[in-house]
């Protein structure tokens, strides 16, 4: 089922890539967003998220389709008195995909967006004496203290513009993969670049 979903997603992206881009969408500036984020996966990790969206197609009702690139870094520290271990879990994600967005109702300052991203997530654990535990876990269970896996991330958000080019952003996304199932919330600033 998962491979069929991925095939449909890649086929849809290929069709969008081959479609001609209207001149209005080509001249629309991209938007860079950055802020603090929280990842909930067996506890909460704190980090940063940065994304860049560039419109490629104008739709009716003042909506646009955009390409999106997304990067996030999260870290969580924990200590276990039972095993006398202090450790840090780090998660990096690199994703790309498509975003649709438009104005929210009659308020010109509010805009919504929904997106679907695919990419990779790199998770690792490190800290005092953790290397010895990783070696032991590897010998006993074929476990690894770092993994890279494929992830699919549907999500959406709201931007509140406080001037012509800058907005406050709140966004919620799910990170779904073989080795991860987490919710990411981030708050920050989105700024229109270019003209």
Buried (B, 14 or more C-beta within 10 A) or exposed (E): EEEEEEEEBEEEBEEBEEEEBBEEBEEBEBBBBBBEBBBBBEEEBEBBBBBBBBBBBBBEEEBBBBBBBBBBBBBBEEEEEEEEBEBBBBBBBBBBBBBBBBBBEEEEEBBBBEBBBBBEBBBBBEBEEBEEBBEEBEEEEEEEBEBEEBBBBBBBBBBBBEEEBEBBBBBEBBBBBEEBEBBBBBBBBBBBEEE
